[in-house]
């Protein structure tokens, strides 16, 4: 087994803001997984991120609309301490970004 850092980007979420308004959002997430290969690492990271998003839906405030998650990068890493570290999601308004990753100004 090897350790992989997988960078994922997702679209098709709605986030409830403090005023109750729903906003279309996407996210970027680093997920560290133990896997046999890059392909296995990608699949494990996708499954873990889907599980974490479902937990956020259960907490309230986040709705899954037409969820689309893509793997942007997979890299082998030796940073084993990252397995214990729970990195969060970085959410962004979909109207502020394009799917190619560039930010609209």
BAKEKE-67281 format. One record per residue (C-alpha): x, y, z; residue in one letter. Coordinates in nm, 3 decimals. Layout:
<atoms>
{east = X | north = Y | up = Z | rest = a}
...
</atoms>
This chain:
<atoms>
{east = 0.000 | north = 0.000 | up = 0.000 | rest = x}
{east = 0.114 | north = 0.351 | up = -0.080 | rest = x}
{east = -0.003 | north = 0.690 | up = 0.037 | rest = x}
{east = -0.163 | north = 0.922 | up = -0.220 | rest = x}
{east = -0.268 | north = 1.286 | up = -0.208 | rest = x}
{east = -0.574 | north = 1.330 | up = -0.428 | rest = x}
{east = -0.701 | north = 1.676 | up = -0.524 | rest = x}
{east = -1.072 | north = 1.682 | up = -0.609 | rest = x}
{east = -1.304 | north = 1.953 | up = -0.737 | rest = x}
{east = -1.680 | north = 1.935 | up = -0.708 | rest = x}
{east = -1.978 | north = 2.125 | up = -0.845 | rest = x}
{east = -2.353 | north = 2.102 | up = -0.804 | rest = x}
{east = -2.398 | north = 2.191 | up = -0.437 | rest = x}
{east = -2.619 | north = 2.445 | up = -0.269 | rest = x}
{east = -2.512 | north = 2.611 | up = 0.054 | rest = x}
{east = -2.758 | north = 2.784 | up = 0.286 | rest = x}
{east = -2.622 | north = 3.121 | up = 0.393 | rest = x}
{east = -2.698 | north = 3.288 | up = 0.727 | rest = x}
{east = -2.989 | north = 3.481 | up = 0.572 | rest = x}
{east = -3.146 | north = 3.156 | up = 0.447 | rest = x}
{east = -3.062 | north = 3.211 | up = 0.081 | rest = x}
{east = -2.935 | north = 2.912 | up = -0.117 | rest = x}
{east = -2.618 | north = 2.974 | up = -0.318 | rest = x}
{east = -2.468 | north = 2.748 | up = -0.586 | rest = x}
{east = -2.124 | north = 2.642 | up = -0.468 | rest = x}
{east = -1.839 | north = 2.418 | up = -0.568 | rest = x}
{east = -1.548 | north = 2.291 | up = -0.365 | rest = x}
{east = -1.185 | north = 2.190 | up = -0.374 | rest = x}
{east = -1.061 | north = 1.918 | up = -0.138 | rest = x}
{east = -0.731 | north = 1.743 | up = -0.070 | rest = x}
{east = -0.788 | north = 1.384 | up = 0.038 | rest = x}
{east = -0.508 | north = 1.156 | up = 0.158 | rest = x}
{east = -0.563 | north = 0.782 | up = 0.116 | rest = x}
{east = -0.377 | north = 0.453 | up = 0.144 | rest = x}
{east = -0.417 | north = 0.258 | up = -0.179 | rest = x}
{east = -0.255 | north = 0.003 | up = -0.408 | rest = x}
{east = -0.239 | north = 0.232 | up = -0.711 | rest = x}
{east = -0.331 | north = 0.580 | up = -0.837 | rest = x}
{east = -0.656 | north = 0.441 | up = -0.979 | rest = x}
{east = -0.745 | north = 0.279 | up = -0.647 | rest = x}
{east = -0.644 | north = 0.598 | up = -0.465 | rest = x}
{east = -0.874 | north = 0.806 | up = -0.685 | rest = x}
{east = -1.166 | north = 0.570 | up = -0.622 | rest = x}
{east = -1.106 | north = 0.568 | up = -0.246 | rest = x}
{east = -1.076 | north = 0.948 | up = -0.233 | rest = x}
{east = -1.400 | north = 0.991 | up = -0.430 | rest = x}
{east = -1.583 | north = 0.754 | up = -0.194 | rest = x}
{east = -1.447 | north = 0.928 | up = 0.118 | rest = x}
{east = -1.538 | north = 1.274 | up = -0.011 | rest = x}
{east = -1.892 | north = 1.162 | up = -0.101 | rest = x}
{east = -1.930 | north = 1.022 | up = 0.254 | rest = x}
{east = -1.803 | north = 1.346 | up = 0.408 | rest = x}
{east = -2.041 | north = 1.552 | up = 0.193 | rest = x}
{east = -2.337 | north = 1.335 | up = 0.297 | rest = x}
{east = -2.241 | north = 1.401 | up = 0.661 | rest = x}
{east = -2.245 | north = 1.776 | up = 0.590 | rest = x}
{east = -2.590 | north = 1.739 | up = 0.432 | rest = x}
{east = -2.710 | north = 1.560 | up = 0.745 | rest = x}
{east = -2.576 | north = 1.847 | up = 0.958 | rest = x}
{east = -2.789 | north = 2.088 | up = 0.754 | rest = x}
{east = -2.699 | north = 2.390 | up = 0.546 | rest = x}
{east = -2.563 | north = 2.195 | up = 0.248 | rest = x}
{east = -2.774 | north = 2.041 | up = -0.029 | rest = x}
{east = -2.652 | north = 1.809 | up = -0.302 | rest = x}
{east = -2.805 | north = 1.925 | up = -0.628 | rest = x}
{east = -2.643 | north = 1.756 | up = -0.929 | rest = x}
{east = -2.317 | north = 1.656 | up = -0.767 | rest = x}
{east = -2.024 | north = 1.631 | up = -1.007 | rest = x}
{east = -1.685 | north = 1.544 | up = -0.856 | rest = x}
{east = -1.368 | north = 1.517 | up = -1.060 | rest = x}
{east = -1.018 | north = 1.409 | up = -0.968 | rest = x}
{east = -0.777 | north = 1.686 | up = -1.064 | rest = x}
{east = -0.450 | north = 1.536 | up = -0.945 | rest = x}
{east = -0.313 | north = 1.222 | up = -0.783 | rest = x}
{east = 0.038 | north = 1.213 | up = -0.639 | rest = x}
{east = 0.226 | north = 0.966 | up = -0.425 | rest = x}
{east = 0.337 | north = 1.121 | up = -0.096 | rest = x}
{east = 0.537 | north = 1.029 | up = 0.212 | rest = x}
{east = 0.347 | north = 1.266 | up = 0.442 | rest = x}
{east = 0.190 | north = 0.997 | up = 0.664 | rest = x}
{east = 0.093 | north = 1.255 | up = 0.928 | rest = x}
{east = -0.169 | north = 1.383 | up = 0.683 | rest = x}
{east = -0.375 | north = 1.067 | up = 0.738 | rest = x}
{east = -0.454 | north = 1.185 | up = 1.092 | rest = x}
{east = -0.512 | north = 1.545 | up = 0.988 | rest = x}
{east = -0.869 | north = 1.615 | up = 0.880 | rest = x}
{east = -0.849 | north = 1.886 | up = 0.616 | rest = x}
{east = -1.175 | north = 2.058 | up = 0.533 | rest = x}
{east = -1.350 | north = 2.158 | up = 0.216 | rest = x}
{east = -1.280 | north = 2.489 | up = 0.048 | rest = x}
{east = -1.616 | north = 2.607 | up = -0.087 | rest = x}
{east = -1.653 | north = 2.875 | up = -0.353 | rest = x}
{east = -1.948 | north = 3.039 | up = -0.523 | rest = x}
{east = -1.995 | north = 2.883 | up = -0.865 | rest = x}
{east = -2.069 | north = 3.221 | up = -1.019 | rest = x}
{east = -1.719 | north = 3.331 | up = -0.906 | rest = x}
{east = -1.533 | north = 3.050 | up = -1.082 | rest = x}
{east = -1.516 | north = 2.863 | up = -1.407 | rest = x}
{east = -1.479 | north = 2.488 | up = -1.436 | rest = x}
{east = -1.127 | north = 2.533 | up = -1.573 | rest = x}
{east = -1.025 | north = 2.660 | up = -1.229 | rest = x}
{east = -0.981 | north = 3.026 | up = -1.315 | rest = x}
{east = -1.150 | north = 3.286 | up = -1.100 | rest = x}
{east = -1.377 | north = 3.549 | up = -1.249 | rest = x}
{east = -1.309 | north = 3.907 | up = -1.138 | rest = x}
</atoms>
